[in-house]
C-alpha cells in the first residue's frame, strides 16, 4: 500500500475513534476454541453496538486472533458498524455453504473426518497414538481454506495502519516450545494461521524459518502484553470459551481426550492469573514502589453454563445455524456483564483471580 494511502487511513481511523472518547477504555483478551469463537463474535458485536466501552488493545489466539484481525480491518473501513459487518461477513464465510467452498472445503472435510479419538485396544496407548493421521499425509499440498478466506476479507495493510488499537497474536514455536507474540507489521495471514494451527489438522506454519503451532498451548490468550506501562487502560476483559471446570468425570476415550484438550488450553491462562494476583498483592502492600508495575483489573465474560452443554467436538461444527446460536448467546452474555459491571471498569476488577486459579 502506498504511504499516502496509509496516512489517509490513519487519519480516518483517528477521526472515527475520537467519537468514542467518553467511553471507558478496555483491553480485550480473546480465547481460541474453533467454531466456539462464534460466541466471541457475539460478545464483540454487542460491545461494538453498545458503545459504552472503547478498545485499546486486543490479544487473541486461534479463533480469537481471527476475530481480532477481522474486527480491526472492519474498524478501519467503517468504525464500529464496519467492524460488526466484517465480523458477520467472516463467520458467514467460515460457515458451511458460506464463502469457503469447492475443493478447499472438501479437503477440510476430509481432514476433520480424520480428527477422531480411536478406541483404545489391548496394545494400549501406542496404538491410540498411531491411529492419528498426520496432516502431512492427508493434506500434502497444505491447502488451508481459512487462510484463503482471510486473505480475501482482510487487508493487513489496513490492520497495520490502525495505530490506536494494539493487536497481539500468539503462536507456539514448535522448535523451542516458547510463546511467540506477533504485533505491529509482523501480523499477517500466516501469523493468524500459525496461531490457529492445530498440529493434528494442519502442517506447522513456517514464518521466517521458524515453525509454529496453535498459540493456545502457551498463551490462550496471552495477557502479559497488556502489562506495558504505556498502556493507558489497566482493565483486561477476558472472553473465555474453554470451560475450566466440569463436574462430570470423563470415562470414554472421546471424553478423556476432550477434557485433556480443555485443561491444556487453559493451563497458560491460569498461570497468568496467578502471576497477576501475586503482583496485585505486592502493589497493594506497596512493596513495588517506584516500579513500572500497576494494579491490573481483570474482568471475564463467559458462558460456562451455556457452552458446557457442547462437547469439544462441536468446535468443528461449521453450520451457520450453530454460529448464529453461539453469537446470540455471546450477545446476551455481554449485555448482562455490562449492565452488572460497567460501573466497575476503571475502578476495580470483577474477576476473583484466586477463585479462578485455585
C-alpha positions in Angstrom: 0.0 0.0 0.0 1.3 3.5 -0.9 2.5 5.7 2.1 0.0 8.4 1.2 -2.9 5.9 1.3 -1.7 4.6 4.6 -1.5 8.1 6.0 -5.1 8.8 4.9 -6.3 5.6 6.6 -4.6 6.5 9.9 -6.3 10.0 9.8 -9.7 8.4 9.1 -9.2 5.9 11.9 -8.3 8.7 14.3 -11.4 10.7 13.3 -13.7 7.8 13.9 -12.0 7.0 17.2 -12.5 10.4 18.7 -16.2 9.9 18.6 -15.8 7.4 21.4 -13.6 9.5 23.7 -16.2 9.4 26.6 -16.3 5.6 26.5 -14.4 3.6 29.1 -11.2 2.1 27.7 -10.6 -1.7 28.0 -8.2 -4.3 26.7 -9.7 -7.5 25.2 -8.3 -11.0 25.7 -9.9 -13.4 23.2 -9.5 -17.2 23.7 -9.3 -19.7 20.9 -11.8 -22.5 20.6 -12.6 -23.3 16.9 -16.2 -22.8 16.0 -17.0 -21.7 19.6 -15.3 -18.5 18.5 -18.7 -17.5 17.2 -19.6 -16.9 20.9 -16.8 -14.3 21.0 -18.2 -12.8 17.8 -21.5 -12.3 19.6 -19.7 -10.6 22.6 -17.8 -8.3 20.3 -20.9 -7.5 18.3 -22.7 -6.3 21.4 -19.7 -4.3 22.8 -19.3 -2.5 19.5 -23.0 -1.7 19.2 -23.4 -0.7 22.8 -20.6 1.9 22.7 -20.0 2.4 26.4 -16.5 0.9 26.1 -13.7 1.5 23.6 -11.0 -0.9 22.8 -7.3 0.0 23.4 -5.8 -3.4 22.8 -6.7 -6.9 21.8 -4.7 -10.1 22.5 -6.0 -13.1 20.5 -5.3 -16.7 20.0 -6.6 -19.1 17.3 -10.3 -18.2 16.7 -9.7 -15.2 19.0 -6.9 -14.0 16.7 -9.2 -14.3 13.7 -11.9 -12.3 15.4 -9.3 -9.7 16.3 -7.9 -9.1 12.8 -11.3 -9.1 11.2 -12.5 -6.5 13.8 -9.6 -4.2 13.1 -10.0 -4.4 9.4 -13.6 -3.6 9.6 -13.0 -0.8 12.1 -10.6 0.9 9.7 -13.1 0.5 6.9 -16.1 1.8 8.8 -15.7 2.3 12.5 -17.9 0.3 14.9 -20.5 -0.6 12.2 -17.8 -1.6 9.8 -16.2 -3.9 12.4 -19.6 -5.5 13.1 -20.3 -6.0 9.4 -16.9 -7.5 8.7 -17.2 -9.9 11.6 -20.5 -11.2 10.3 -19.0 -11.5 6.8 -16.2 -13.6 8.2 -18.4 -16.0 10.1 -20.7 -16.4 7.2 -17.6 -17.2 5.1 -16.4 -19.8 7.5 -19.8 -21.5 7.7 -20.7 -24.5 5.6 -22.4 -23.1 2.5 -20.6 -19.7 3.0 -17.5 -18.3 1.3 -15.3 -21.4 1.8 -16.5 -23.9 -0.7 -15.4 -26.2 -3.5 -12.2 -28.3 -3.3 -10.7 -26.5 -0.3 -13.8 -27.2 1.7 -13.6 -30.8 0.6 -10.1 -31.0 1.8 -11.1 -29.5 5.2 -14.0 -32.0 5.5 -11.6 -34.9 4.8 -9.1 -33.6 7.4 -11.8 -33.2 10.0 -13.1 -36.7 9.4 -9.7 -38.0 10.4 -9.6 -35.9 13.6 -11.1 -38.5 15.8 -10.3 -40.4 19.0 -9.9 -44.1 18.3 -10.9 -46.8 20.7 -8.0 -48.0 22.9 -7.1 -51.6 22.1 -5.2 -54.2 24.1 -1.9 -52.8 22.8 -2.6 -49.6 24.8 -1.7 -46.0 24.3 0.8 -46.6 21.5 -1.9 -47.9 19.2 -4.1 -44.9 20.2 -1.4 -42.5 19.1 -0.6 -44.4 15.9 -4.3 -44.1 14.8 -4.0 -40.4 14.3 -3.3 -39.4 10.7 -0.7 -36.8 10.0 -1.8 -33.6 8.2 1.4 -34.1 6.1 -0.2 -37.3 4.7 -3.9 -36.2 4.3 -3.1 -32.7 3.1 0.3 -32.8 1.4 -0.4 -29.6 -0.6 -1.1 -27.8 2.7 -4.4 -26.3 1.4 -6.0 -24.1 4.1 -9.4 -22.6 3.2 -9.4 -20.4 6.3 -6.2 -18.7 5.0 -7.8 -18.2 1.6 -10.8 -16.6 3.3 -8.7 -14.3 5.5 -6.7 -13.2 2.5 -9.9 -12.3 0.7 -11.5 -10.5 3.6 -8.7 -8.8 5.5 -6.4 -6.1 4.1 -3.4 -6.4 6.5 -2.0 -3.0 5.4 -5.2 -1.6 6.9 -4.7 -3.5 10.1 -1.2 -2.2 10.4 -2.5 1.3 9.8 -4.8 1.1 12.8 -2.5 2.7 15.4 -5.0 3.3 18.2 -5.8 -0.3 18.8 -2.8 -2.5 19.7 -3.0 -6.1 18.4 -1.2 -9.1 19.8 -1.4 -12.6 18.2 0.0 -15.6 20.0 1.6 -18.8 18.5 3.8 -21.6 19.8 7.2 -22.1 18.4 7.4 -25.8 17.6 11.2 -26.0 17.9 11.7 -24.1 21.2 8.3 -24.7 22.8 8.1 -21.0 23.6 5.4 -18.5 23.0 5.7 -16.0 20.1 3.6 -12.9 20.2 3.2 -11.2 16.8 2.5 -7.5 16.8 2.7 -4.5 14.5 3.7 -5.1 10.9 4.6 -8.7 11.8 0.9 -9.6 11.8 -0.2 -11.2 8.6 -2.4 -14.1 7.5 0.5 -16.5 8.2 0.7 -15.3 11.8 -3.0 -15.8 12.3 -2.8 -19.2 10.7 0.1 -20.1 13.0 -2.0 -19.0 16.0 -4.7 -21.4 14.9 -2.5 -24.3 13.7 -3.7 -27.5 15.5 -0.9 -29.9 14.8 -3.2 -32.9 14.2 -5.0 -31.0 11.5 -2.6 -28.6 9.8 1.1 -28.6 8.9 3.2 -26.3 11.0 3.2 -22.7 9.7 6.7 -21.5 8.7 7.4 -17.8 9.3 11.0 -16.5 8.8 12.3 -20.1 9.0 10.6 -21.0 12.3 7.7 -23.5 12.6 4.6 -22.6 14.6 1.6 -24.4 16.1 -1.5 -23.2 17.8 -0.9 -20.4 20.3 -3.3 -22.0 22.8 -0.5 -24.3 24.1 1.4 -21.3 25.6 -1.0 -18.4 25.7 -4.7 -18.7 25.4 -4.7 -15.8 25.2 -1.5 -14.0 26.3 -2.2 -11.3 28.9 1.3 -10.1 29.6 1.4 -7.7 26.5 -1.1 -5.5 28.4 1.4 -5.0 31.3 3.3 -2.4 29.4 3.3 0.8 31.5 2.5 2.8 28.3 -0.9 1.1 28.1 -3.4 3.6 29.4 -6.1 1.1 30.5 -5.4 -1.3 33.3 -8.7 -3.2 32.6 -8.5 -6.5 30.8 -11.7 -8.2 29.7 -11.2 -11.9 29.0 -13.7 -13.5 26.7 -13.4 -17.2 27.8 -14.9 -20.0 25.7 -13.0 -23.0 27.2 -14.6 -24.3 30.4 -12.2 -24.5 33.3 -14.5 -26.7 35.5 -16.5 -29.7 34.5 -18.3 -31.6 37.2 -18.5 -34.9 35.5 -15.5 -37.2 35.2 -14.8 -38.3 31.6 -14.7 -42.0 31.0 -14.9 -42.7 27.3 -11.8 -42.1 25.0 -13.5 -39.2 23.4 -14.5 -37.5 26.7 -11.0 -38.1 28.1 -9.2 -36.5 25.1 -11.7 -33.6 25.0 -11.1 -32.9 28.7 -7.3 -33.1 28.2 -7.6 -30.6 25.4 -9.6 -28.2 27.6 -7.1 -28.4 30.5 -4.2 -28.0 28.2 -5.6 -24.9 26.5 -6.5 -23.3 29.9 -3.2 -24.0 31.6 -1.2 -21.0 30.5 -4.1 -18.7 31.3 -4.3 -20.0 34.9 -0.6 -19.4 35.3 -1.1 -15.8 34.2 -4.0 -15.4 36.6 -1.7 -16.5 39.5 1.0 -14.0 38.4 -1.4 -11.1 38.1 -2.9 -11.8 41.5 0.6 -12.0 43.1 1.7 -8.7 41.6 -1.5 -7.0 42.5 -1.0 -8.0 46.2 2.6 -6.7 46.1 1.3 -3.4 44.6 -1.4 -3.2 47.3 1.2 -3.8 50.0 3.4 -1.0 48.5 6.2 -3.5 48.1 6.8 -2.5 44.4 7.1 1.3 44.9 8.9 3.1 42.2 8.5 0.3 39.7 6.5 0.2 36.5 4.0 -2.3 37.9 0.4 -1.2 38.5 -2.8 -2.9 39.5 -4.3 -5.0 36.7 -8.1 -5.1 36.8 -9.3 -8.4 35.5 -12.8 -9.0 34.2 -14.4 -12.0 32.4 -17.3 -12.7 30.1 -18.0 -16.4 29.7 -20.9 -18.8 29.2 -19.8 -21.8 31.2 -23.4 -23.0 31.7 -24.4 -22.5 28.1 -21.2 -23.7 26.4 -20.7 -26.7 28.8 -23.5 -28.4 27.0 -21.4 -28.5 23.9 -18.5 -31.1 23.7 -15.1 -30.2 22.3 -16.2 -32.0 19.1 -18.6 -29.1 18.3 -15.6 -26.8 17.9 -15.6 -28.3 14.3 -19.3 -27.6 13.7 -19.5 -25.1 10.8 -23.2 -24.9 10.4 -24.4 -21.3 10.1 -27.3 -22.0 12.4 -24.8 -23.1 15.1 -22.8 -20.0 14.6 -25.9 -17.9 15.0 -26.9 -19.6 18.2 -23.5 -19.1 19.7 -23.5 -15.4 18.5 -26.8 -14.8 20.2 -25.5 -16.4 23.5 -22.5 -14.2 23.3 -24.5 -11.0 22.8 -26.7 -11.9 25.8 -23.6 -12.6 27.9 -22.0 -9.3 27.0 -25.3 -7.4 27.7 -25.6 -9.0 31.2 -22.0 -8.4 32.0 -22.0 -4.7 31.0 -25.2 -4.0 32.9 -23.8 -5.6 36.1 -20.2 -4.4 35.9 -19.9 -1.3 33.8 -19.5 0.9 36.9 -16.5 -1.1 38.0 -14.5 -0.6 34.8 -11.6 1.7 35.7 -12.1 1.2 39.4 -11.8 -2.4 40.4 -11.6 -5.9 38.9 -14.7 -8.1 38.8 -12.9 -11.4 38.4 -11.7 -13.1 41.7 -8.4 -14.4 40.5 -7.8 -16.6 43.5 -11.1 -18.4 42.9 -10.2 -18.7 39.2 -6.9 -20.5 39.6 -7.2 -22.3 42.9 
